[in-house]
Amino acid sequence: MAGSSNEDFAKALEALSAGAEETQEQSEAQAQPEPAPLETGEKPRKARPAAPAGFAGRPASPIEEPEAVPSPAPASSAGPRVPSAVLKLNEQAKQVEFKRTIIPLLLTMGVILPLGGIAAILLGEDSPFGEGIALPISMVVMGLLILAAAIVTMMQVRAALLQQGR
């Protein structure tokens, strides 16, 4: 019994391989020949379908007329009215946020510039700022002015936040 089932499998395998050879020959016969190269030296272009895949049943029209859609009534050009008190609060909040953002920058520069100027004075000729004394002195003065601006800005922010009740 084992021999007959092996024979059946062998026959089935031969039939499948013969069918595969036939389908391969059929597909080669159905293959289209390649187009001849153009004499102008241009590369051949790929063929494109006449219509997109999903639109085979619709007639091709170069211009489609849009359907009439009623437009809403024109709104006022000014837009919604916002009370001026709200606008003033928004502007103040933006100014406070900007000042809160700039305070760390002012403090950093207000400390680094004087320290750099003092280091340049102490190093003397070894300083990367040259032999003159004018640049280190101006660094110290500018740093102190920036530090003063940072302190004034901090006081302004504190007053604004107390006024708003934060």
C-alpha positions in Angstrom: 0.0 0.0 0.0 2.9 2.3 0.7 4.2 1.8 -2.8 1.0 2.9 -4.5 0.7 6.1 -2.5 4.3 7.0 -3.5 3.4 6.3 -7.1 0.3 8.6 -6.8 2.5 11.3 -5.3 5.0 11.0 -8.1 2.3 11.2 -10.8 0.8 14.2 -9.1 4.2 15.9 -9.0 4.8 15.2 -12.7 1.5 16.7 -13.6 2.1 19.8 -11.5 5.6 20.3 -13.1 4.2 19.8 -16.6 1.4 22.3 -15.8 4.0 24.9 -14.5 6.0 24.5 -17.7 2.9 25.0 -19.8 1.9 28.2 -17.9 5.4 29.6 -18.2 5.4 28.9 -22.0 1.9 30.6 -22.3 3.0 33.7 -20.4 6.1 34.0 -22.6 4.0 33.7 -25.7 1.6 36.4 -24.4 4.4 38.8 -23.5 4.5 41.9 -25.7 7.6 42.6 -27.7 9.7 45.6 -26.5 9.3 48.7 -28.6 12.1 49.5 -31.0 14.5 52.2 -29.8 13.9 55.7 -31.1 16.3 57.0 -33.7 16.3 60.5 -32.1 18.2 59.3 -29.1 15.3 59.8 -26.7 14.4 57.2 -24.1 11.1 55.5 -24.7 8.3 56.7 -22.4 6.2 54.4 -20.4 2.6 54.0 -21.6 0.0 55.7 -19.4 -3.6 54.6 -19.1 -6.2 56.8 -20.9 -8.1 57.3 -17.6 -7.2 56.8 -13.9 -8.0 53.4 -12.5 -11.2 54.3 -10.6 -12.7 56.4 -13.4 -13.0 54.0 -16.3 -16.8 54.5 -16.6 -16.8 58.3 -16.5 -16.3 60.4 -19.5 -13.1 62.4 -19.5 -13.8 66.1 -19.3 -11.0 68.7 -19.3 -13.1 71.1 -17.2 -15.6 70.1 -14.7 -18.2 72.7 -13.6 -18.5 73.1 -9.9 -21.9 72.7 -8.4 -23.6 75.8 -7.2 -23.0 76.1 -3.4 -24.7 78.9 -1.5 -22.2 81.0 0.3 -22.9 82.3 3.8 -23.7 85.9 4.4 -20.6 88.1 4.6 -19.5 88.7 8.1 -18.5 92.1 9.4 -15.0 93.0 8.4 -14.0 93.9 12.0 -14.7 90.4 13.3 -16.0 89.7 16.7 -15.8 92.5 19.1 -13.4 92.2 22.0 -13.5 94.7 24.8 -10.5 97.0 24.9 -9.9 96.0 28.6 -9.3 92.4 27.5 -6.9 93.6 24.8 -5.0 95.7 27.3 -4.7 92.7 29.7 -3.4 90.5 26.8 -0.8 93.1 25.9 0.3 93.4 29.5 0.5 89.6 29.8 2.7 89.5 26.7 5.0 92.2 28.0 5.3 90.5 31.4 6.1 87.1 29.7 8.7 88.8 27.5 10.3 90.5 30.5 10.3 87.2 32.4 12.1 85.6 29.5 14.7 88.3 29.1 15.7 88.6 32.9 18.0 85.5 32.9 19.8 86.8 29.8 20.3 90.2 31.3 21.5 88.7 34.6 23.9 86.4 32.8 25.5 89.1 30.6 25.5 91.5 33.6 27.7 89.1 35.5 29.9 87.7 32.7 30.9 91.0 31.2 32.3 92.6 34.4 34.0 89.3 35.3 35.6 89.2 31.9 36.7 92.8 32.1 38.2 92.3 35.6 40.0 89.1 34.4 41.4 91.1 31.4 42.7 93.8 33.8 44.3 91.3 36.2 45.9 89.2 33.4 47.6 92.3 31.9 49.6 91.3 28.8 48.5 87.7 28.9 44.9 88.8 28.3 43.3 87.9 24.9 41.8 91.4 24.8 45.1 93.1 23.9 47.4 95.5 25.8 44.9 98.4 26.1 42.8 99.1 29.2 39.9 100.6 27.3 38.2 97.4 26.3 38.3 95.7 29.8 37.0 99.0 31.4 34.1 99.2 28.8 33.2 95.5 29.5 32.9 96.3 33.2 30.8 99.4 32.6 28.5 97.7 30.1 28.1 94.7 32.4 27.1 96.9 35.3 24.6 98.7 33.1 23.0 95.5 31.9 22.9 94.2 35.5 21.0 97.4 36.5 18.6 96.9 33.6 18.0 93.3 34.8 17.2 94.6 38.3 14.8 97.3 37.0 13.1 94.7 34.8 12.7 92.3 37.8 11.0 95.1 39.8 8.7 95.9 36.9 7.6 92.2 36.6 7.1 92.0 40.3 4.9 95.1 40.3 2.9 93.8 37.3 2.3 90.4 38.9 1.2 91.9 42.2 -1.2 94.2 40.3 -2.7 91.2 38.4 -3.1 89.3 41.6 -0.8 86.4 40.7 
